[in-house]
Amino acid sequence: MSADDVTAYIEAQDEPKRTTLLAMRAMLLEIEPGFEQVIAWNSPQFKIGGKYAVGLCAFKNHLTFSPQSPEVMLSHADDLAGYTVSKSSFQFKVDEPLPRALVEKLVKARLAELI
């Protein structure tokens, strides 16, 4: 599984999910250019140093972003107020990428766990 597979996953989504996921992927790669893009758990995942860091997933009525860490989710609970949150991911709108400041904060917290 490769970046081409991630592209295929995103391109298979209806609008506006496709555009939102493309923007999210671009943002993640700007924040951490060293991310390896793969498909795992039937969704785009971003790895670094062989470890899963963060992921995206499209559902019928929402998208999810996953820092794949209950600790990151708990430590940023205040930042995630207003989102539908689970143990290691949260939902966001299909037509609006997440705020870059939030994504950057979550990615950096997750990378600090891994590196």
Secondary structure, 3 states (H helix, E strand, C coil): CCHHHHHHHHHCCCCCHHHHHHHHHHHHHHHCCCCEEEEECCEEEEEECCEEEEEEEECCCCEEEECCCHHHHHHCCCCCCCCCECCCCEEECCCCCCCHHHHHHHHHHHHHHHC
